[in-house]
Every structure is written in C-alpha cells, then in structure tokens.
Amino acid sequence: MGVPDGWFLLTDTGERLWRQVNPSWVSNGRVTSQVFKPTPKDHGRLSLSRASKVGARQSHERHLARGLASVGVLSVTVGQAQDVKVTAWDDPVDEDIPEDHAHLDCTGLSRREQKAVADVLIAHARDHGWDYRIPGAPAHP
C-alpha cells in the first residue's frame, strides 16, 4: 500500500510533536505510558500535533473545543520516535482534521512492541516535562 495523498514523512529530528493527555491516562499522580500507545480507534496511528505549526496551549484548547478531554500536553521529538523505529507523518487530509495534525505510525507493531515503544516515549516526555497543563494536573508527568 502506498502513502495516501497529502501525507508526508516528517524528517526534522528536533521537531516536537504534541500529545494530549486524557485524564484516564493519569494514575497515582503520574501520566502512564498509555498516552503513547494507540487505542483500537487509532488503527495503529497515534494522533499528535506538530509544534512547528501550533503551540501546545492552542493545541490543547482546540482539542477541548472538539469535545475531547485533556489535562495537558506532553511531547516527544520526531527523532525520539525514529529511535524506536516509529515513523512520524504529517497527514492533514480531512477538513475535520487540523492542518497541524500528525501521527506516529505504529501499524505493524505487536501489542508487546507498542507497549515497549510507549514506555520509551513516556520516559522522553517526562524528561521534557509538561509543555502545557491545566491547573490540578500532576506537577510532574
């Protein structure tokens, strides 16, 4: 299968990718690795926003405006994703999807591999710290 029209591979290894933190992914005051593990509705593609196109707070506000829950924003870089053999794609191909939308492609990874990738990415995100968080969110991710 080829790359869908409008998608392109992200290659700037320093570019940050924003990930919204659903409140259900916070346990005992810490963000769990679930934040970087695709859910069944993701079809193996973890949604993020590109920091080169939108700020963390604006990304968060837009997420809430769509009726979705988030206690804040964490990030990883394109290079950190590449280090765990996951590709990052720009994919703004739908009018309902913001132009800054991107995803990490976890298709083809087993559940065990997805968990290992998520564990590495949450460690990187914790090292970065919150990029944006609402009052009451844990002080440290």
C-alpha positions, 0 to 999 in steps of 0.5 A: 500500500502506498502513502495516501495523498497529502501525507508526508514523512516528517524528517526534522529530528528536533521537531516536537510533536504534541500529545494530549493527555486524557485524564484516564491516562493519569494514575497515582499522580503520574501520566502512564505510558498509555498516552503513547500507545494507540487505542483500537480507534487509532488503527495503529496511528497515534494522533499528535500535533506538530509544534512547528505549526501550533503551540501546545496551549492552542493545541490543547484548547482546540482539542477541548473545543472538539469535545475531547478531554485533556489535562495537558500536553506532553511531547516527544521529538520526531527523532525520539520516535525514529529511535524506536523505529516509529515513523512520524507523518504529517497527514492533514487530509480531512477538513475535520482534521487540523492542518497541524495534525500528525501521527506516529505510525505504529501499524505493524507493531505487536501489542508487546512492541507498542507497549515497549515503544510507549514506555520509551516515549513516556520516559522522553516526555517526562524528561521534557516535562509538561509543555502545557497543563491545566491547573490540578494536573500532576506537577510532574508527568 
